């Protein structure tokens, strides 16, 4: 639907919007594909999705070595497209092409307590892991706030993340809550909210008041959810009135920046060739567009259950990284065959790996062929990103107009 510039995105629209991004690290591997991209491919048909290349984020830890960012961006986006991310169904763009991210980051930095950034779990963890880099910079400290701006600039209600990123989404919620508390109060807000309740009809108004009382006075979270669902059904309320009533539920003001929810990915961490988490930094990956003979070689040399020192030794699939891949790639009959054959030493590790090699290559063959089309015509990729940036910029500008006006620097 099309809205006039400066109009608030309704809470129901926000709940249908997804935002997710990836740093431009070049070609992707199977861990990226099963942990992130397959999820995107599904989400794009269920939500209004914005998927972006987080090139500014790449600078927070690699500011002194950014010469590969553009090529890495192209290679990564080709992988997205080849894996089934559809620019007709989702908005694909590069973060630095939408400058509104930076302005919202600046404005939010004015209200975000320093202690909130310092307590983000990954802040100290990354400093330890990347101790060969000088990360005593404002950019590195502030990258969770830039992440928050990335989400809030689109008023995205949902953010697909792994468990280790939930803290970042929670920080974004706190920042949105603080912003709404500081700037969401209009003159006569309560009177306008009460007037809006009167437009709901007697029955709906009575239920809304009861549910609001249950939440405000008793902290009943279920009452809050029921009240929010009730508001979403009110077709006769304007967007402005609906947002006032969403804010009034929690005793605050108008909701300018909706609080996002974390959408937890269902796939577990994918094991690499050495049994550790698949990661480029560990050099244990199978790339998403690997040559068939390379896939064959890598999986054949992949570590298995250490208990199987000899072909005649029985093993335990639960202790074997190869079986973790079977659980993703193989059907139930094949998995059953692996479990029985491994635990009884009826099959060897090479036997176990053969159907896995075949399944990975079948999947990759499709992706390789799609990728060739985009690599042969790079202008198509650049055009997709340009059109995506234009769409993203339109949505981001609407948010910024509301944010500036709420703060008092709209200058209209």
BALO-194390 format. One record per residue (C-alpha): residue number from 1; x, y, z. Coordinates in steps of 0.5 Angstrom, whole numbers. Layout:
BEGIN
[rec NUM, [X, Y, Z]]
...
This chain:
BEGIN
[rec 1, [0, 0, 0]]
[rec 2, [2, 7, -1]]
[rec 3, [2, 12, 4]]
[rec 4, [3, 20, 4]]
[rec 5, [10, 22, 6]]
[rec 6, [11, 23, 14]]
[rec 7, [5, 19, 16]]
[rec 8, [7, 14, 21]]
[rec 9, [7, 6, 19]]
[rec 10, [2, 3, 23]]
[rec 11, [4, -3, 28]]
[rec 12, [0, -8, 24]]
[rec 13, [5, -6, 18]]
[rec 14, [11, -6, 22]]
[rec 15, [9, -13, 25]]
[rec 16, [9, -15, 17]]
[rec 17, [16, -12, 16]]
[rec 18, [23, -16, 17]]
[rec 19, [30, -13, 17]]
[rec 20, [36, -17, 16]]
[rec 21, [43, -15, 14]]
[rec 22, [50, -19, 13]]
[rec 23, [57, -16, 13]]
[rec 24, [60, -16, 6]]
[rec 25, [65, -22, 7]]
[rec 26, [65, -25, -1]]
[rec 27, [62, -31, -3]]
[rec 28, [58, -35, 2]]
[rec 29, [59, -42, 5]]
[rec 30, [54, -47, 7]]
[rec 31, [53, -44, 14]]
[rec 32, [51, -38, 11]]
[rec 33, [46, -41, 7]]
[rec 34, [43, -46, 12]]
[rec 35, [43, -41, 18]]
[rec 36, [41, -35, 14]]
[rec 37, [39, -35, 7]]
[rec 38, [34, -41, 6]]
[rec 39, [31, -37, 12]]
[rec 40, [31, -31, 8]]
[rec 41, [28, -34, 2]]
[rec 42, [22, -37, 6]]
[rec 43, [21, -30, 10]]
[rec 44, [21, -26, 3]]
[rec 45, [14, -29, 1]]
[rec 46, [11, -28, 8]]
[rec 47, [13, -21, 10]]
[rec 48, [15, -14, 7]]
[rec 49, [23, -16, 7]]
[rec 50, [29, -11, 7]]
[rec 51, [35, -15, 6]]
[rec 52, [42, -11, 6]]
[rec 53, [49, -11, 5]]
[rec 54, [52, -8, 12]]
[rec 55, [58, -5, 9]]
[rec 56, [59, 1, 14]]
[rec 57, [59, -5, 19]]
[rec 58, [65, -8, 16]]
[rec 59, [69, -2, 17]]
[rec 60, [68, -2, 25]]
[rec 61, [73, -8, 25]]
[rec 62, [76, -7, 18]]
[rec 63, [77, 0, 17]]
[rec 64, [84, -1, 15]]
[rec 65, [83, -6, 10]]
[rec 66, [77, -4, 6]]
[rec 67, [79, -5, -1]]
[rec 68, [75, -11, -2]]
[rec 69, [69, -9, 0]]
[rec 70, [66, -7, -7]]
[rec 71, [68, -14, -10]]
[rec 72, [66, -18, -4]]
[rec 73, [59, -14, -4]]
[rec 74, [58, -16, -11]]
[rec 75, [60, -24, -10]]
[rec 76, [55, -24, -4]]
[rec 77, [49, -21, -7]]
[rec 78, [50, -26, -13]]
[rec 79, [50, -32, -8]]
[rec 80, [44, -29, -5]]
[rec 81, [40, -28, -12]]
[rec 82, [43, -35, -14]]
[rec 83, [40, -38, -8]]
[rec 84, [33, -36, -9]]
[rec 85, [33, -29, -6]]
[rec 86, [28, -25, -10]]
[rec 87, [29, -18, -12]]
[rec 88, [21, -18, -14]]
[rec 89, [19, -20, -7]]
[rec 90, [24, -17, -3]]
[rec 91, [28, -10, -2]]
[rec 92, [36, -11, -3]]
[rec 93, [41, -6, -2]]
[rec 94, [47, -3, 0]]
[rec 95, [47, 0, 7]]
[rec 96, [52, 6, 5]]
[rec 97, [47, 8, -1]]
[rec 98, [42, 10, 4]]
[rec 99, [45, 16, 8]]
[rec 100, [38, 16, 13]]
[rec 101, [42, 10, 17]]
[rec 102, [47, 15, 19]]
[rec 103, [43, 21, 21]]
[rec 104, [38, 16, 25]]
[rec 105, [45, 13, 28]]
[rec 106, [47, 20, 30]]
[rec 107, [40, 22, 33]]
[rec 108, [40, 16, 37]]
[rec 109, [47, 17, 39]]
[rec 110, [44, 23, 43]]
[rec 111, [40, 19, 47]]
[rec 112, [43, 13, 48]]
[rec 113, [47, 12, 55]]
[rec 114, [54, 10, 54]]
[rec 115, [53, 4, 59]]
[rec 116, [48, 1, 55]]
[rec 117, [53, 0, 49]]
[rec 118, [59, -2, 54]]
[rec 119, [55, -8, 57]]
[rec 120, [53, -11, 50]]
[rec 121, [56, -18, 51]]
[rec 122, [59, -18, 44]]
[rec 123, [63, -12, 45]]
[rec 124, [68, -15, 50]]
[rec 125, [68, -21, 47]]
[rec 126, [70, -19, 40]]
[rec 127, [75, -14, 43]]
[rec 128, [79, -21, 46]]
[rec 129, [78, -25, 39]]
[rec 130, [80, -19, 35]]
[rec 131, [86, -17, 40]]
[rec 132, [90, -16, 33]]
[rec 133, [86, -10, 32]]
[rec 134, [86, -3, 35]]
[rec 135, [78, -3, 37]]
[rec 136, [78, 2, 41]]
[rec 137, [74, 7, 37]]
[rec 138, [68, 10, 37]]
[rec 139, [65, 6, 31]]
[rec 140, [66, -1, 34]]
[rec 141, [63, 2, 41]]
[rec 142, [57, 4, 37]]
[rec 143, [56, -1, 32]]
[rec 144, [50, -4, 36]]
[rec 145, [47, 3, 36]]
[rec 146, [48, 3, 28]]
[rec 147, [45, -4, 28]]
[rec 148, [39, -1, 32]]
[rec 149, [39, 5, 27]]
[rec 150, [39, 0, 21]]
[rec 151, [32, -4, 24]]
[rec 152, [29, 3, 27]]
[rec 153, [30, 7, 20]]
[rec 154, [25, 2, 17]]
[rec 155, [20, 1, 23]]
[rec 156, [22, -7, 22]]
[rec 157, [18, -11, 27]]
[rec 158, [22, -17, 26]]
[rec 159, [29, -19, 26]]
[rec 160, [31, -26, 24]]
[rec 161, [37, -27, 28]]
[rec 162, [41, -33, 32]]
[rec 163, [41, -34, 39]]
[rec 164, [48, -30, 40]]
[rec 165, [45, -23, 37]]
[rec 166, [38, -23, 41]]
[rec 167, [42, -18, 46]]
[rec 168, [43, -13, 40]]
[rec 169, [35, -14, 38]]
[rec 170, [34, -12, 46]]
[rec 171, [38, -6, 46]]
[rec 172, [34, -4, 40]]
[rec 173, [28, -5, 44]]
[rec 174, [30, -1, 49]]
[rec 175, [33, 5, 45]]
[rec 176, [26, 5, 41]]
[rec 177, [23, 5, 48]]
[rec 178, [27, 11, 51]]
[rec 179, [26, 15, 44]]
[rec 180, [18, 14, 45]]
[rec 181, [18, 16, 52]]
[rec 182, [22, 22, 51]]
[rec 183, [19, 25, 44]]
[rec 184, [12, 21, 44]]
[rec 185, [8, 26, 48]]
[rec 186, [4, 30, 44]]
[rec 187, [0, 36, 47]]
[rec 188, [-6, 34, 50]]
[rec 189, [-4, 26, 49]]
[rec 190, [-8, 23, 54]]
[rec 191, [-14, 27, 52]]
[rec 192, [-13, 25, 45]]
[rec 193, [-12, 18, 47]]
[rec 194, [-19, 18, 51]]
[rec 195, [-22, 21, 45]]
[rec 196, [-20, 16, 40]]
[rec 197, [-23, 11, 45]]
[rec 198, [-29, 14, 44]]
[rec 199, [-29, 12, 36]]
[rec 200, [-28, 5, 37]]
[rec 201, [-35, 3, 39]]
[rec 202, [-38, 2, 46]]
[rec 203, [-36, -5, 47]]
[rec 204, [-29, -5, 44]]
[rec 205, [-28, 1, 48]]
[rec 206, [-30, -2, 54]]
[rec 207, [-26, -8, 53]]
[rec 208, [-20, -4, 51]]
[rec 209, [-20, 0, 58]]
[rec 210, [-21, -7, 62]]
[rec 211, [-15, -10, 58]]
[rec 212, [-11, -3, 59]]
[rec 213, [-12, -3, 66]]
[rec 214, [-10, -10, 67]]
[rec 215, [-4, -9, 64]]
[rec 216, [-2, -2, 67]]
[rec 217, [-4, -4, 74]]
[rec 218, [-3, -11, 74]]
[rec 219, [3, -12, 69]]
[rec 220, [-2, -17, 65]]
[rec 221, [2, -19, 59]]
[rec 222, [-3, -23, 56]]
[rec 223, [-8, -17, 57]]
[rec 224, [-3, -12, 53]]
[rec 225, [-3, -17, 47]]
[rec 226, [-10, -18, 47]]
[rec 227, [-11, -10, 47]]
[rec 228, [-6, -10, 41]]
[rec 229, [-10, -15, 37]]
[rec 230, [-16, -11, 39]]
[rec 231, [-13, -5, 36]]
[rec 232, [-11, -8, 30]]
[rec 233, [-18, -10, 28]]
[rec 234, [-21, -3, 29]]
[rec 235, [-22, -1, 21]]
[rec 236, [-25, 6, 23]]
[rec 237, [-19, 9, 27]]
[rec 238, [-14, 13, 23]]
[rec 239, [-7, 11, 23]]
[rec 240, [-5, 17, 28]]
[rec 241, [-11, 15, 33]]
[rec 242, [-9, 7, 33]]
[rec 243, [-2, 9, 34]]
[rec 244, [-4, 14, 40]]
[rec 245, [-8, 8, 43]]
[rec 246, [-2, 3, 42]]
[rec 247, [2, 8, 46]]
[rec 248, [-3, 9, 51]]
[rec 249, [-4, 2, 53]]
[rec 250, [3, 2, 56]]
[rec 251, [2, 9, 59]]
[rec 252, [7, 13, 55]]
[rec 253, [6, 17, 49]]
[rec 254, [5, 16, 41]]
[rec 255, [9, 10, 38]]
[rec 256, [14, 13, 33]]
[rec 257, [19, 8, 33]]
[rec 258, [16, 1, 34]]
[rec 259, [20, -4, 38]]
[rec 260, [22, -10, 34]]
[rec 261, [22, -17, 36]]
[rec 262, [27, -23, 35]]
[rec 263, [26, -28, 30]]
[rec 264, [30, -34, 32]]
[rec 265, [33, -38, 26]]
[rec 266, [31, -45, 27]]
[rec 267, [37, -48, 24]]
[rec 268, [43, -50, 29]]
[rec 269, [50, -48, 28]]
[rec 270, [53, -52, 22]]
[rec 271, [59, -56, 23]]
[rec 272, [66, -54, 19]]
[rec 273, [71, -59, 16]]
[rec 274, [74, -60, 22]]
[rec 275, [68, -61, 27]]
[rec 276, [68, -53, 29]]
[rec 277, [63, -48, 27]]
[rec 278, [63, -47, 20]]
[rec 279, [67, -40, 19]]
[rec 280, [72, -37, 14]]
[rec 281, [76, -35, 20]]
[rec 282, [77, -43, 21]]
[rec 283, [78, -44, 14]]
[rec 284, [74, -50, 15]]
[rec 285, [68, -48, 10]]
[rec 286, [65, -51, 4]]
[rec 287, [63, -45, -1]]
[rec 288, [56, -44, -4]]
[rec 289, [59, -45, -11]]
[rec 290, [64, -50, -10]]
[rec 291, [66, -54, -16]]
[rec 292, [64, -61, -16]]
[rec 293, [70, -64, -15]]
[rec 294, [72, -60, -9]]
[rec 295, [66, -61, -6]]
[rec 296, [68, -69, -6]]
[rec 297, [75, -68, -4]]
[rec 298, [73, -63, 2]]
[rec 299, [67, -68, 5]]
[rec 300, [72, -74, 4]]
[rec 301, [77, -71, 8]]
[rec 302, [72, -68, 13]]
[rec 303, [73, -71, 21]]
[rec 304, [68, -76, 23]]
[rec 305, [67, -79, 30]]
[rec 306, [74, -80, 33]]
[rec 307, [72, -87, 36]]
[rec 308, [72, -90, 29]]
[rec 309, [80, -90, 28]]
[rec 310, [79, -97, 24]]
[rec 311, [74, -99, 19]]
[rec 312, [71, -104, 24]]
[rec 313, [70, -100, 30]]
[rec 314, [63, -98, 31]]
[rec 315, [62, -90, 32]]
[rec 316, [56, -86, 35]]
[rec 317, [53, -81, 29]]
[rec 318, [52, -76, 35]]
[rec 319, [59, -75, 36]]
[rec 320, [60, -74, 28]]
[rec 321, [60, -67, 24]]
[rec 322, [58, -71, 18]]
[rec 323, [52, -74, 21]]
[rec 324, [50, -67, 23]]
[rec 325, [50, -65, 15]]
[rec 326, [46, -71, 14]]
[rec 327, [41, -69, 18]]
[rec 328, [40, -63, 14]]
[rec 329, [41, -66, 7]]
[rec 330, [39, -73, 7]]
[rec 331, [32, -76, 8]]
[rec 332, [30, -80, 14]]
[rec 333, [31, -87, 10]]
[rec 334, [38, -85, 9]]
[rec 335, [39, -82, 16]]
[rec 336, [37, -89, 19]]
[rec 337, [42, -92, 14]]
[rec 338, [47, -88, 17]]
[rec 339, [46, -89, 24]]
[rec 340, [45, -97, 24]]
[rec 341, [51, -97, 19]]
[rec 342, [56, -93, 23]]
[rec 343, [54, -96, 30]]
[rec 344, [55, -103, 28]]
[rec 345, [61, -101, 24]]
[rec 346, [57, -104, 18]]
[rec 347, [59, -98, 13]]
[rec 348, [65, -94, 13]]
[rec 349, [66, -87, 14]]
[rec 350, [67, -86, 6]]
[rec 351, [61, -90, 5]]
[rec 352, [57, -85, 9]]
[rec 353, [60, -79, 6]]
[rec 354, [58, -81, -1]]
[rec 355, [50, -80, -1]]
[rec 356, [52, -73, 2]]
[rec 357, [57, -71, -3]]
[rec 358, [52, -73, -8]]
[rec 359, [46, -69, -5]]
[rec 360, [51, -63, -4]]
[rec 361, [53, -63, -11]]
[rec 362, [45, -63, -13]]
[rec 363, [44, -57, -9]]
[rec 364, [50, -53, -11]]
[rec 365, [49, -55, -19]]
[rec 366, [42, -51, -19]]
[rec 367, [46, -45, -15]]
[rec 368, [52, -45, -19]]
[rec 369, [48, -44, -26]]
[rec 370, [44, -39, -23]]
[rec 371, [50, -35, -21]]
[rec 372, [53, -36, -28]]
[rec 373, [48, -31, -31]]
[rec 374, [49, -26, -26]]
[rec 375, [56, -26, -26]]
[rec 376, [56, -26, -34]]
[rec 377, [51, -19, -33]]
[rec 378, [54, -15, -27]]
[rec 379, [50, -9, -29]]
[rec 380, [43, -13, -27]]
[rec 381, [46, -14, -20]]
[rec 382, [48, -7, -20]]
[rec 383, [41, -5, -22]]
[rec 384, [38, -9, -17]]
[rec 385, [42, -6, -12]]
[rec 386, [40, 1, -14]]
[rec 387, [33, 0, -15]]
[rec 388, [33, -3, -8]]
[rec 389, [36, 3, -5]]
[rec 390, [31, 7, -8]]
[rec 391, [26, 4, -5]]
[rec 392, [29, 3, 2]]
[rec 393, [31, 11, 2]]
[rec 394, [23, 12, 1]]
[rec 395, [21, 8, 7]]
[rec 396, [27, 11, 11]]
[rec 397, [26, 18, 9]]
[rec 398, [19, 17, 12]]
[rec 399, [21, 15, 19]]
[rec 400, [26, 21, 19]]
[rec 401, [21, 26, 18]]
[rec 402, [17, 23, 23]]
[rec 403, [23, 23, 28]]
[rec 404, [26, 30, 26]]
[rec 405, [19, 33, 27]]
[rec 406, [18, 29, 34]]
[rec 407, [25, 32, 36]]
[rec 408, [23, 39, 34]]
[rec 409, [28, 39, 28]]
[rec 410, [23, 38, 23]]
[rec 411, [24, 45, 20]]
[rec 412, [18, 45, 15]]
